[in-house]
Amino acid sequence: MATTIDTPGGFTARRKRGVLGLLAWLCGTVFFLPVAWMVLTSLHSEPDAATNPPSVAAPLTLQGYREFFGASTGVSPWPPLINSFSASVISTLLVLVLSIPAAYALSIKPVRKWTDVMFFFLSTKMLPVVAGLLPVYLIAQNSGMLDNIALLIILYTSMNLPIAVWMMRSFLAEVPVEILEAASIDGAGLPTVLARIVAPVVAPGIAATSLICFIFSWNELLFARVLTGVVSSTAPVFLTSFVTSQGLFLAKVCAAAVCISLPVLIAGFAAQDKLVQGLSLGAVK
């Protein structure tokens, strides 16, 4: 019977892989524990959720979720959820429509001083959001667009467009030029090349960019809090309504946070395969 002798180098490599695996599990656990604690707290009653130290083995109840859906107040969360979904999806689609041609021009057929153009896009993200809040509010007030979902769509599109151009430029740089040259020889125009050749090749990158833009739009609170009222209130704004002058109701807040986080989690799981491919394709370079 043949026996295998572990060399010092092989043993060291396996030990390093084991240590790295253990560290990965520890990091994953650290990030998962707050989410698990939030879900557990949402299933407790308000007295049990407010105990110090927290009562882990307290009886479970769905009262927090019933309160989120307006069991006692009659306030429905569906209008804010629909507003957030509409603003996030429409702004993400607009970002893709604008960023893909821009990234194509900066990667496949780069313009002169394209690095300066990329730096300009990046520099727009350096301004603190709160610094532009007052000018945006005054413009919205003078144009009569306060408490209007269209205003949020415009803002979310402009906020996410720079990072989308950066990401899509990195993805499109991986597209073989020979494929595009062959399509041009066959007489394909730019719209055909983008729709039938570029888009399928960089589909993982498009999925990763879409998910990130959707998450940024869904989680945005500052502009939505200041620029909306009753009609166009979004899900994060609705979540803050559970923090009242009467106190902080932990079970209700945790139940609302779980429900509002579900669309992002569902989108992440749905695009999981393409998201991993997209991040490994070049978005993190």
N, C-alpha and C positions, 0 to 999 in steps of 0.2 A: 504494500500500500504506500502510495506516494505521500509524503508529508511536505507541508509548506512551512517555510521558515520566514518569519516576519523580519524584514530588514529594519534597521533603526529609522531609515527615512520613511518607509511605509507606515511604521507605527506612529511616527511624529505627525504625518499627514492625517491619519485617521483621528488622532487626538485633537488636532486643530479643527477638523471638521466637526467632531463631537462638541468641542467648546463653542464653536460658532453656532451650531444647531441649538445648543442650550441657551445661548445668548438671544438667539432669534425667538425661541419660545418665551423667554423671560420678557423680552420687549413686547411681544404680542400679548402676553398676559397683562402687562402694565397698561397697554392701550385698551384692552378689552374690559378690565375690571370696572372702570367708571360707567361704561355702557351697561354692563350686567347689573351694577348697583342701581342705575337709573330705572331699568326695567323692573327690578325687584321692588324698589320704592313705589313705583306706579301701581303695584298690586297690593299695597298696604292701605289701611285706613289712615286718615289724617292724624289721629292721636299716635298710632304706631309709627308713622313716618317721622313724626316730630320728636320722638324720644331721643334722649342723649345719655348713654350711647345708643345708636340705632338698634332697633329690635329686628334681628335677622329672621328669627323663627316665628314672627307674628303671623296671624291668620291672613290668608290671601283674599282679596276682594277686587271686584271690577268697578267699584264706586268711582274711582278717579277717572276712568274712561267714560263712565256715564255722565260725570260732571263735564268732561271735555266736550261731549256731544250735546250739552245743554239740558241735562235731565232736570235740574232745579232752576236754572236761569232762563231756559228757552232760547239761548243765544246759539245759533248754529255755526259750526266752524267751516261749513262747506263753502260759503262765499270767499273767505280769505284763502282757503286752499285752492279754489279754482283760480283766483287772481294770481297766486304764486305760480301755479302750473302754467297758466296762459303766458305770463310775463317771461318765465324761464324758458319755455319751449320756443316761443316766437323769437325771443332775443337770441337764443342759441342757433336757430335756423338762419337768422339774419347774419350772425357772426360767421357761420360757415360759408354763406353765399358771398360775403365780402372778403373773408380771409383766404380762401382757397385761390382765387385769381391773384390776389396780392402776393401770396407766398409763391405761386407759380412764377410770377414775374421776378421775384427775388432769388429764386433757386434754379429753376430750369433755364431761364433766359435772364440772368441777372442784369439789372440796370447799372449804370455807372455809379460808383460810390454807394453800393448797396449796403455796406456796413454802416454808413452814416444814416441811411434810412432805417435800418434795424435799431440803431441807437435812439433815433427819434421816437420810434414806437415804444421802446423800453422807457424812455424818459417820461412819457406820459403817465407811467405808473408810479413815478417818484413823488408826485404831489400828494400830500395827505388828503384823504377823502373829505375830512371835515373842513379843510381849507376852501374847498369849492362848493360847500353846502349853501352858503348865503347867496352867492351869485346865481346858482341854479334855482334856488327858491324864488329869488326876485324875478328871474326870467320866466319861471313857471307861473308866478302870480300875474305878471303883466300880460302873458299870453293866454291866461285863462285855462291852464292845464293842470292846476292843482287838483289832487284827488282824481287823477286820470291814469288808467292803466297804460295808456299809450306813452305817457311820459316815462314810466318805469321801463318800458320796452326799449325806448331810445337810450336811456341812461345805461341799462344793463348791456346793450349792444356796444356802446362806446367804451364801457369799462372793460369788457372782455375781449374786444377786438385786438388790442396789442398783444396780449399773451397768446391769442389764437394764431396770429400771424407768425409769431416766433415759433410756436410748436409746429404749425403746418409747414413752415419753411424747412425745419429740420427733417420732417417726414418726406417732403417732396425732393429733398436733396438725395434721397436714397433711390429715387426712381431711375432706372436705366435710361440714358438718353437715346439709346438705339431704338427703343420701343417708340418713342415720340417721333424720331426721325422717320421710322417706317410708316407711322400713321400720317405724317405730313406728305410723304411720297405718294401714299394712296389717296391723297386729296382731302383728308379730314381737316375740318376747321378747328379753331380753338375751342368753341363750345363742345364739339364732339370729342375732342381729345380730353377735355376736363371731365366730361360725363362718362365716357365709355372706356377710357384708358387710365387716366390718372386716378379717378375716384375708386375703382376696384382695387388698384394696386396699393393705395394708401388708406384703404378702409379701416384697418386697425388704428391708424393715426387719427382719422376722422372721428372714430368712436371715442378715443381717449380725449381729444379736444372737446368734443360735444359734452362728454360727461363732466369735465372740469368746468366748462362754461355753465352748464346746468347747475352744478353744485354752487358755484359762486353766485349765480342769480337767485337761486332758491334761498340761500342763507343770508342774503343782503338785508340789513336791518336799518341802517342809518337813514338812507334816502327814503326808504319806504315809511319809516316812522315820521319823518318831517313832512314829506310831500303828499302823503295820502291821509284820508280821513275815514269816513264810513264806507264809501262806495268801493274804493280801490285798496282797502287794507289787505295786507298780505299775511301769510301764515306766521312768520316771525313776529310781526306786530301783534297778531292775535295771541301769540304765546306770552308776550309781555303783559297782556291784560290780566293774567292770573296773579300777577304781583300787585296787590292792592294795598291801600292804607290800613286795611284790617289785618294784614300780615301776609306771610309767604306760605301758601298752601302747597307743601312739598309733593304730596301724592298727585294733586291735580297738575302741577307743573311738570312732573316727571311723566305722567300719562300723556299730556299734550306734547311734550318733547319726543316721546316715542312715536306718536302718531305722525308728527310733522317730519320726523326723520325717515319714516318708511319709504316715501317716494324716492329719496336719494339712494337708500339701500337697495330697493328693487331695481333701480336703474343701474347701479353698480354691479349687482349680480347678473343682470341681463346682458351687460356688456363686458363681463369678466374676462372671457377668452380674448376678445379683440383688444381689451384694455391692456392686458399683459403683453400681447404682441406689439401694441402701439408704443408702450413705454420702452420695450426692448428694441424697437425699430430705430429710435433716435431722438425721442422727445426729451430724454434726460441728458443728452450730450451737452 
